[in-house]
């Protein structure tokens, strides 16, 4: 019975990654820019309950609830830098699907830097891009670097590997709610 459940879970996870890779509502980078976040949210909500349940189960097995003892020691609630690429992708999916749980949590993440300009707001948005284990699907986690940082002078080039630690929060813009990390420091790793 355990073997059948394991096979089922593996098939569900494969379906999640395959569905995410073929989602025509997201951009090539998978970022949550204001321009595409609405279509990304609609696609996530329309996936089957079985896929959503298996993704949520995978993310919850390494969610902040299970990291509370680590959080007290290191000041982190969610450390995505110590998880496998599959778990990182599942956790970020869970952060986008159930963001209210993460509000106010300290999150550490590593990935590729990416900037995106949105003409309607005349602003640049900054992301850490996280790939899944197969490197076929990507999810962008927006961050706002606290302080007086000017783009492009103070920011790395796109595709530079960075690491940021910040507080997960939200803001309203153009009638939509967006989620981001408020970071004080960005480390360039490559």
Legacy VTK file of the C-alpha trace (Angstrom):
# vtk DataFile Version 3.0
C-alpha trace
ASCII
DATASET POLYDATA
POINTS 190 float
0.000 0.000 0.000
2.874 2.391 0.844
4.451 1.662 -2.526
1.217 2.564 -4.360
0.887 5.816 -2.385
4.527 6.683 -3.117
4.030 6.085 -6.831
0.848 8.175 -6.780
2.619 11.063 -5.025
5.497 10.947 -7.509
3.065 10.986 -10.440
1.210 13.926 -8.896
4.434 15.893 -8.430
5.454 15.168 -12.013
2.037 16.423 -13.110
2.552 19.618 -11.112
5.880 20.315 -12.780
4.551 19.422 -16.227
1.483 21.617 -15.747
3.641 24.494 -14.527
6.003 24.193 -17.473
3.235 24.321 -20.030
1.281 27.167 -18.400
0.752 29.731 -21.137
-0.327 32.364 -18.600
3.152 32.854 -17.177
6.177 34.438 -18.701
9.342 32.613 -19.594
10.922 33.736 -16.343
7.925 32.781 -14.207
8.035 36.137 -12.480
5.112 37.606 -10.585
5.207 40.972 -12.322
1.995 42.954 -12.094
1.480 42.346 -15.797
1.233 38.547 -15.486
0.449 37.778 -11.846
-3.305 37.801 -12.455
-3.094 35.133 -15.166
-0.685 33.070 -13.029
-3.112 33.122 -10.105
-5.984 32.079 -12.375
-3.980 29.159 -13.769
-3.024 27.977 -10.272
-6.628 28.151 -9.096
-7.859 26.144 -12.073
-5.497 23.169 -11.591
-7.089 19.956 -10.371
-7.697 19.404 -6.641
-5.434 16.315 -6.691
-2.500 18.327 -8.039
-3.091 21.194 -5.609
-3.362 18.783 -2.675
-0.134 16.968 -3.524
1.726 20.271 -3.999
0.420 21.566 -0.686
1.376 18.281 1.031
4.889 18.454 -0.387
5.309 22.066 0.692
3.813 21.493 4.154
6.240 18.646 4.877
9.014 21.258 4.950
6.961 24.336 5.753
7.794 26.940 8.404
5.712 24.959 10.908
8.335 22.200 10.799
11.177 24.727 10.996
10.135 26.563 14.172
13.076 25.218 16.222
15.491 26.270 13.469
13.875 29.708 13.277
14.574 30.431 16.919
18.247 29.492 16.541
19.009 31.252 13.248
16.379 33.986 13.146
14.830 32.451 10.016
11.313 31.144 9.630
11.873 29.731 6.121
15.381 28.951 4.871
15.028 27.989 1.225
18.816 27.758 0.823
19.009 24.460 2.749
16.175 22.676 0.914
16.373 20.481 -2.167
15.364 22.173 -5.420
12.089 20.223 -5.448
11.203 21.370 -1.936
12.201 24.975 -2.676
9.909 25.041 -5.701
7.061 23.459 -3.676
7.561 25.915 -0.788
7.546 28.947 -3.104
4.415 27.568 -4.792
2.852 27.313 -1.330
3.943 30.904 -0.548
2.106 32.128 -3.644
-0.947 29.916 -3.039
-1.297 30.629 0.732
0.567 33.926 1.233
-1.260 35.008 4.395
0.464 32.227 6.360
3.888 33.674 5.464
3.194 37.384 6.135
5.763 38.645 8.653
7.988 35.554 8.352
11.716 35.889 7.722
12.650 34.093 4.495
16.091 33.377 3.037
16.301 32.542 -0.659
18.964 32.019 -3.314
18.467 32.190 -7.065
19.022 34.187 -10.226
18.426 37.930 -10.130
16.004 39.360 -12.672
14.632 42.883 -13.160
11.418 43.653 -14.998
10.109 47.032 -16.157
6.346 47.574 -16.100
5.294 50.461 -18.317
1.924 51.146 -16.645
3.590 51.979 -13.311
6.860 53.242 -14.816
8.774 51.124 -12.283
11.308 48.325 -12.202
10.490 45.228 -10.161
13.219 42.936 -8.821
13.020 39.156 -8.473
14.858 36.103 -7.258
14.106 33.359 -9.785
13.801 29.825 -8.396
13.897 26.785 -10.708
12.396 23.358 -10.113
14.516 20.180 -9.973
14.258 19.609 -13.732
15.187 23.251 -14.441
12.208 23.488 -16.796
9.923 25.637 -14.634
10.667 28.844 -12.803
8.958 30.911 -10.145
9.852 34.509 -9.361
9.758 35.913 -5.848
9.709 39.709 -5.856
11.931 41.572 -3.423
12.236 45.226 -2.472
15.712 46.243 -1.364
15.352 48.689 1.534
17.474 51.833 1.375
18.520 54.228 -1.368
19.439 51.785 -4.140
19.256 52.966 -7.735
18.589 50.652 -10.647
20.700 49.699 -12.587
23.720 51.206 -10.777
23.362 49.322 -7.468
21.885 46.077 -8.823
23.613 43.086 -10.447
23.093 42.059 -14.057
20.213 39.698 -14.877
21.010 35.999 -14.276
23.492 36.782 -11.491
23.124 34.334 -8.593
22.083 36.222 -5.456
20.976 35.463 -1.928
18.549 37.628 0.028
16.939 37.426 3.456
13.830 39.432 4.115
10.422 39.768 5.684
7.539 38.436 3.584
4.894 41.106 3.071
2.346 42.487 0.653
1.405 45.759 -1.014
-1.486 47.049 -3.087
-0.925 48.510 -6.530
-3.368 49.188 -9.364
-6.128 47.318 -7.541
-4.109 44.110 -6.992
-2.252 42.625 -4.026
1.382 41.663 -4.613
3.694 39.683 -2.316
7.378 40.388 -1.833
10.370 40.144 0.482
11.531 43.366 2.172
15.318 42.861 2.257
18.078 44.885 3.864
20.996 43.138 2.187
21.595 41.332 -1.066
24.630 39.053 -1.503
26.037 38.359 -4.947
27.225 34.742 -5.118
28.440 34.533 -8.734
LINES 1 191
190 0 1 2 3 4 5 6 7 8 9 10 11 12 13 14 15 16 17 18 19 20 21 22 23 24 25 26 27 28 29 30 31 32 33 34 35 36 37 38 39 40 41 42 43 44 45 46 47 48 49 50 51 52 53 54 55 56 57 58 59 60 61 62 63 64 65 66 67 68 69 70 71 72 73 74 75 76 77 78 79 80 81 82 83 84 85 86 87 88 89 90 91 92 93 94 95 96 97 98 99 100 101 102 103 104 105 106 107 108 109 110 111 112 113 114 115 116 117 118 119 120 121 122 123 124 125 126 127 128 129 130 131 132 133 134 135 136 137 138 139 140 141 142 143 144 145 146 147 148 149 150 151 152 153 154 155 156 157 158 159 160 161 162 163 164 165 166 167 168 169 170 171 172 173 174 175 176 177 178 179 180 181 182 183 184 185 186 187 188 189
